[in-house]
Amino acid sequence: MARYLIIESKSPLDGGQHSFELAKQLRELKHDVTIYLVQDAVFAARKRFEAGETLVAEAKAQNATLLADEISLRQRGIVKDRLSEVVRVSNMGELVDLLMEKSDKAIWH
């Protein structure tokens, strides 16, 4: 069982759903998966954004970990009360730790 880090930078309306599909496949194979949302991908974490809500719900059902970059959220005006409860706010320090020590394979999309 490997630990995968999938870094998604695209909105669900611009191809960002592919990382969630990959995460689902990897979870079905019993791998640990963390999806780290940056740039426009943080829109997936927004409450009441239909395209994102579906992806986040599926990732939660698969027990994937969902993180969203705090700077990307702030730049796009997504405050904590508009963020899905399933997604945890993170920072670049944690992303570096995930890349360097806490994942076996990283995929950036």
C-alpha positions as CSV (number, residue, x, y, z in Angstrom):
1,M,0.0,0.0,0.0
2,A,1.5,3.3,-1.1
3,R,0.8,6.9,0.1
4,Y,-0.3,9.1,-2.8
5,L,-0.3,12.9,-2.8
6,I,-2.4,14.4,-5.6
7,I,-2.0,18.1,-6.0
8,E,-4.9,19.6,-8.0
9,S,-4.7,23.1,-9.5
10,K,-7.7,23.1,-11.9
11,S,-11.3,23.9,-11.1
12,P,-13.8,21.1,-11.4
13,L,-15.2,23.0,-14.4
14,D,-11.8,23.0,-16.1
15,G,-10.6,19.4,-15.8
16,G,-10.0,19.3,-12.0
17,Q,-12.3,16.3,-11.6
18,H,-9.7,14.0,-13.0
19,S,-7.7,14.0,-9.7
20,F,-10.8,13.0,-7.8
21,E,-11.4,10.1,-10.2
22,L,-7.8,9.0,-9.8
23,A,-8.1,9.2,-6.0
24,K,-11.1,7.0,-6.1
25,Q,-9.3,4.4,-8.2
26,L,-6.3,4.4,-5.8
27,R,-8.5,4.1,-2.8
28,E,-10.3,1.1,-4.3
29,L,-6.8,-0.4,-4.5
30,K,-6.4,0.3,-0.8
31,H,-3.8,3.1,-1.2
32,D,-3.7,6.1,1.1
33,V,-4.6,9.2,-0.8
34,T,-4.4,12.9,0.0
35,I,-5.8,15.5,-2.4
36,Y,-4.2,18.9,-2.0
37,L,-6.2,21.7,-3.6
38,V,-4.4,24.8,-4.9
39,Q,-5.1,27.7,-7.2
40,D,-8.6,27.3,-8.9
41,A,-9.0,23.8,-7.5
42,V,-10.0,25.3,-4.2
43,F,-13.4,26.1,-5.8
44,A,-14.2,22.4,-5.4
45,A,-14.1,22.9,-1.6
46,R,-16.7,25.6,-1.7
47,K,-20.1,24.8,-0.2
48,R,-23.0,24.9,-2.6
49,F,-20.8,24.7,-5.7
50,E,-22.5,21.7,-7.3
51,A,-19.6,20.5,-9.4
52,G,-17.3,20.5,-6.3
53,E,-19.8,19.2,-3.8
54,T,-20.2,15.9,-5.7
55,L,-16.4,15.4,-6.0
56,V,-15.9,16.2,-2.3
57,A,-18.7,13.9,-1.2
58,E,-17.2,11.0,-3.3
59,A,-13.7,11.6,-1.9
60,K,-15.1,11.6,1.6
61,A,-16.9,8.3,0.9
62,Q,-13.6,6.8,-0.2
63,N,-11.8,8.1,2.9
64,A,-9.4,10.3,1.0
65,T,-7.9,13.2,2.9
66,L,-8.8,16.6,1.4
67,L,-6.7,19.7,2.0
68,A,-7.0,23.2,0.6
69,D,-4.3,25.8,0.4
70,E,-5.0,28.8,2.7
71,I,-3.5,31.4,0.3
72,S,-5.5,30.1,-2.7
73,L,-8.7,30.2,-0.6
74,R,-8.0,33.7,0.5
75,Q,-7.2,34.9,-3.0
76,R,-10.5,33.6,-4.2
77,G,-12.6,35.0,-1.3
78,I,-13.5,31.6,0.1
79,V,-13.8,32.0,3.9
80,K,-14.1,29.2,6.4
81,D,-17.9,29.4,6.7
82,R,-18.1,28.8,2.9
83,L,-15.8,25.8,3.0
84,S,-17.0,22.2,3.1
85,E,-16.6,20.6,6.5
86,V,-14.8,17.7,4.8
87,V,-11.9,19.9,3.6
88,R,-9.2,21.0,6.0
89,V,-7.3,24.3,5.4
90,S,-3.6,23.7,5.0
91,N,-0.5,25.7,4.1
92,M,2.7,25.4,2.0
93,G,4.7,24.1,5.0
94,E,2.4,21.1,5.3
95,L,2.5,20.6,1.5
96,V,6.3,20.4,1.7
97,D,6.1,17.9,4.5
98,L,3.7,15.8,2.5
99,L,6.0,15.9,-0.6
100,M,9.2,15.3,1.2
101,E,8.3,12.9,4.0
102,K,4.7,11.7,4.1
103,S,4.0,10.4,0.6
104,D,5.5,7.8,-1.6
105,K,4.3,9.2,-4.8
106,A,3.2,12.7,-5.8
107,I,1.1,13.6,-8.8
108,W,0.5,17.3,-9.8
109,H,-2.3,18.2,-12.1
